Amino acid sequence: MPIFEYKCNQCKKEFEKLIFTGEENNITCPDCKSPDVAKKMSAASFMGSSMGKCATNSPKGFS
């Protein structure tokens, strides 16, 4: 259940949304209720394998 960032193509509002399975195609703007929204590229999307690398370098006893 990741949080995604969106921008409404109608009113230009930017917002975040927690997405549950099956909701991926039913996103609407919280302000104008338009379904014309675009998913933004967020910084979290670029983290990739770096998160796993941090976890493997954690002190012993912390897993």
Buried (B, 14 or more C-beta within 10 A) or exposed (E): EEEBBBBBEEEEBEBEBEBEEEEEEEBBBEEEEEEEBEBEEEEEEEEEEEEEEEEEEEEEEEE
